[in-house]
Amino acid sequence: MRQLCFEYFNRGGMFRWMGGGLMMLFPILLIVLIFYFFNKNDKNNNIENVTPLDILKKRYARGEITKQEFEDMKKDIQ
């Protein structure tokens, strides 16, 4: 009996499936991490969505330009 139990666990026995499961888990985890990395960068790179008028409005709101300069630049943009 002791010999039978030893051979069962020595050859993998009930824990044999864990090796295959862990081998499948690694590529899945790698794909998820790559997807997360690229998705996170897309959210931070929204500079392309900012229009010149948006930049002008922000500069006016921060007080970098006067109302007259804002109106003149707005006419130039449009």
C-alpha positions as CSV (number, residue, x, y, z in Angstrom):
1,M,0.0,0.0,0.0
2,R,2.8,2.4,0.9
3,Q,4.5,1.6,-2.3
4,L,1.3,2.3,-4.3
5,C,0.8,5.7,-2.6
6,F,4.4,6.6,-3.2
7,E,4.2,5.8,-6.9
8,Y,0.9,7.6,-7.2
9,F,2.3,10.9,-5.9
10,N,5.7,10.4,-7.4
11,R,4.2,10.3,-10.9
12,G,2.1,13.3,-10.4
13,G,-1.1,11.7,-9.2
14,M,-3.9,14.1,-8.3
15,F,-1.5,17.1,-8.7
16,R,-0.6,16.4,-12.3
17,W,-3.4,18.7,-13.6
18,M,-1.9,21.7,-11.8
19,G,1.2,21.7,-14.0
20,G,-1.0,21.9,-17.1
21,G,-3.2,24.5,-15.5
22,L,-0.2,26.7,-14.5
23,M,1.2,26.3,-18.0
24,M,-2.0,27.7,-19.5
25,L,-2.3,30.4,-16.9
26,F,1.1,32.0,-17.8
27,P,0.2,32.9,-21.4
28,I,-3.3,34.1,-20.4
29,L,-1.8,36.3,-17.8
30,L,0.8,37.6,-20.2
31,I,-1.9,38.5,-22.8
32,V,-4.0,40.2,-20.1
33,L,-1.0,42.3,-19.0
34,I,-0.2,43.3,-22.5
35,F,-3.8,44.3,-23.2
36,Y,-3.9,46.3,-19.9
37,F,-0.6,48.1,-20.8
38,F,-1.8,49.2,-24.2
39,N,-5.2,50.2,-23.0
40,K,-3.7,52.3,-20.2
41,N,-1.5,54.1,-22.7
42,D,-4.4,54.9,-25.0
43,K,-6.2,56.7,-22.2
44,N,-3.2,58.9,-21.4
45,N,-2.5,59.8,-25.0
46,N,-5.6,61.9,-25.7
47,I,-3.5,64.8,-26.8
48,E,-4.6,64.2,-30.4
49,N,-8.2,64.9,-29.4
50,V,-7.4,68.4,-28.2
51,T,-8.3,71.1,-30.8
52,P,-6.5,74.4,-31.1
53,L,-9.6,76.1,-29.8
54,D,-9.5,74.0,-26.7
55,I,-5.9,75.0,-26.0
56,L,-6.8,78.6,-26.6
57,K,-9.7,78.4,-24.1
58,K,-7.4,76.8,-21.5
59,R,-4.9,79.6,-22.0
60,Y,-7.6,82.2,-21.5
61,A,-9.0,80.5,-18.4
62,R,-5.5,80.4,-16.9
63,G,-5.1,84.1,-17.5
64,E,-2.2,83.7,-19.9
65,I,-3.9,85.9,-22.6
66,T,-6.3,88.7,-22.4
67,K,-9.9,88.7,-23.8
68,Q,-8.8,90.8,-26.8
69,E,-6.0,88.3,-27.6
70,F,-8.4,85.4,-27.2
71,E,-10.9,86.9,-29.6
72,D,-8.1,87.7,-32.2
73,M,-6.6,84.2,-32.0
74,K,-10.1,82.7,-32.1
75,K,-10.8,84.5,-35.4
76,D,-7.4,83.3,-36.8
77,I,-8.2,79.7,-36.0
78,Q,-11.7,79.7,-37.5
